[in-house]
Amino acid sequence: MIAMKACLLRAPARVETNPLEMMEVAAPEAADGEVLVRVRACGVCRTDLHVIEGELPPRKSPVIPGHQVVGVV
């Protein structure tokens, strides 16, 4: 298994309670017609904070917040 470090949200909670857990997870694999991006930096926006705090439902659980990335293909 190729692994990567990520902050994982298992269950929504107030940010002050530190609900994100830094851990090693399996790295994704690109499917046909997709590219894999090695993330160098990732921003967390207010939408991510809404998901972390349970104000918006996560699309899946657990979830790795962050969708504004800078990386290398």
Secondary structure, DSSP 8 states (H G I E B T S, - for coil): --EEEEEEESS---GGG--EEEEEEE-----TT----EEEEEE--HHHHHHHTTSS--SSSSB----EEEEE-
